[in-house]
Amino acid sequence: MEDKFLDFLKNKKQVQVSSLSNKDKELNEWIIDIENLFSQIRIWLTEAEKQNLLQIRVDNRQISETQLGDYTAPKLIVLFEDEKVEIVPIGKHSLNANGRVNMASSKGLHTLLYFKDKGWFLLKPGHGYE
């Protein structure tokens, strides 16, 4: 009886360790997806930044998700004239996608959804995504 209980505990521990490594891998992939998006945005804005038409800053954001737990992710802030646009990761598991990032400014809120096999798409309320 004692051997079965020990086997049970060992098996439980092995499942937890395996689960943690899968969770870490998934989180690392998600952070890389965010960083790749931010790199692309920076490329698009390179010329405007060179001409001092805008400033780009990177900050951090705390996120809590059931599947991934609590973690820190980067957020991008674009400043120009009297406007501020924050590009903020919301979570890896959102809206049946592989990731969600919101772009918020005084002009409104836009949502980008990430699909591993297709890339990033702008969610259009009532119209799906493009």
C-alpha positions as CSV (number, residue, x, y, z in Angstrom):
1,M,0.0,0.0,0.0
2,E,2.8,2.4,0.9
3,D,4.6,1.7,-2.4
4,K,1.4,2.6,-4.4
5,F,1.1,5.8,-2.5
6,L,4.8,6.7,-3.1
7,D,4.3,5.9,-6.8
8,F,1.2,8.1,-6.8
9,L,3.1,11.0,-5.3
10,K,6.1,10.6,-7.6
11,N,3.8,10.5,-10.6
12,K,1.9,13.7,-9.4
13,K,5.3,15.5,-9.0
14,Q,6.4,14.4,-12.5
15,V,3.1,15.7,-14.0
16,Q,3.6,19.1,-12.2
17,V,7.2,19.5,-13.4
18,S,6.2,18.6,-16.9
19,S,3.3,21.1,-16.7
20,L,5.6,23.8,-15.5
21,S,8.0,23.3,-18.4
22,N,5.2,23.4,-20.9
23,K,3.8,26.5,-19.3
24,D,7.2,28.2,-19.4
25,K,7.7,27.3,-23.0
26,E,4.2,28.6,-23.9
27,L,4.9,31.9,-22.0
28,N,8.3,32.3,-23.7
29,E,6.7,31.8,-27.1
30,W,4.0,34.4,-26.3
31,I,6.6,37.0,-25.2
32,I,8.5,36.4,-28.4
33,D,5.3,36.9,-30.4
34,I,4.7,40.2,-28.7
35,E,8.3,41.3,-29.2
36,N,8.1,40.4,-32.9
37,L,4.9,42.5,-33.3
38,F,6.6,45.4,-31.5
39,S,9.7,45.1,-33.7
40,Q,7.5,45.3,-36.8
41,I,5.7,48.4,-35.5
42,R,9.1,50.0,-34.8
43,I,10.2,49.3,-38.3
44,W,7.0,51.0,-39.7
45,L,7.7,54.0,-37.5
46,T,11.5,54.2,-38.0
47,E,11.4,57.2,-40.4
48,A,9.0,59.2,-38.2
49,E,11.1,58.5,-35.2
50,K,14.3,59.6,-37.0
51,Q,12.7,62.9,-37.9
52,N,11.6,63.4,-34.2
53,L,7.9,63.3,-35.2
54,L,7.3,60.7,-32.5
55,Q,8.8,58.9,-29.6
56,I,8.6,55.2,-28.9
57,R,9.0,53.8,-25.4
58,V,8.8,50.3,-24.0
59,D,7.4,49.6,-20.5
60,N,6.2,46.5,-18.7
61,R,2.7,45.3,-17.8
62,Q,1.6,42.7,-15.3
63,I,-0.8,40.1,-16.7
64,S,-2.6,37.3,-14.9
65,E,-4.0,34.4,-16.8
66,T,-5.5,31.1,-15.6
67,Q,-3.3,29.0,-18.0
68,L,-0.1,30.9,-17.6
69,G,-0.3,32.4,-14.2
70,D,1.1,35.9,-13.4
71,Y,3.8,37.3,-15.7
72,T,5.3,40.5,-16.9
73,A,5.1,41.4,-20.6
74,P,6.3,44.4,-22.5
75,K,4.0,47.1,-23.7
76,L,4.8,49.7,-26.4
77,I,4.0,53.4,-26.0
78,V,4.0,55.8,-29.0
79,L,4.0,59.5,-28.2
80,F,3.4,62.2,-30.8
81,E,2.2,65.8,-30.6
82,D,-0.4,65.6,-27.7
83,E,-1.3,62.0,-28.4
84,K,-0.3,58.7,-26.7
85,V,-1.0,55.3,-28.2
86,E,-0.4,52.3,-25.9
87,I,0.0,48.9,-27.5
88,V,-0.7,46.5,-24.6
89,P,-0.8,42.7,-24.5
90,I,-4.0,41.4,-22.9
91,G,-3.3,37.7,-22.9
92,K,-2.2,34.6,-24.7
93,H,-5.6,32.9,-24.3
94,S,-8.2,35.3,-25.6
95,L,-11.1,35.2,-28.1
96,N,-10.2,31.8,-29.5
97,A,-6.9,33.2,-30.7
98,N,-3.2,32.6,-29.8
99,G,-2.9,36.1,-28.4
100,R,-4.5,39.4,-28.0
101,V,-3.0,42.9,-27.9
102,N,-5.0,46.2,-27.6
103,M,-4.1,49.5,-29.1
104,A,-5.6,52.3,-27.1
105,S,-5.5,56.1,-27.5
106,S,-7.9,59.0,-26.9
107,K,-9.3,58.2,-30.3
108,G,-10.5,54.7,-29.4
109,L,-9.5,51.1,-28.8
110,H,-8.5,48.5,-31.4
111,T,-7.8,44.9,-30.8
112,L,-5.2,42.7,-32.6
113,L,-5.6,39.0,-32.5
114,Y,-2.7,36.6,-33.1
115,F,-3.1,33.2,-34.8
116,K,0.0,31.1,-34.8
117,D,-0.4,29.9,-38.4
118,K,-1.6,33.2,-39.9
119,G,-0.2,36.1,-37.9
120,W,-1.8,39.2,-36.5
121,F,-5.3,40.5,-37.5
122,L,-7.2,43.6,-36.6
123,L,-10.5,42.7,-35.0
124,K,-13.3,44.7,-36.5
125,P,-16.4,44.8,-34.2
126,G,-19.3,43.1,-35.9
127,H,-17.2,42.2,-38.9
128,G,-14.7,39.6,-37.8
129,Y,-11.1,40.3,-38.5
130,E,-8.9,41.3,-41.4
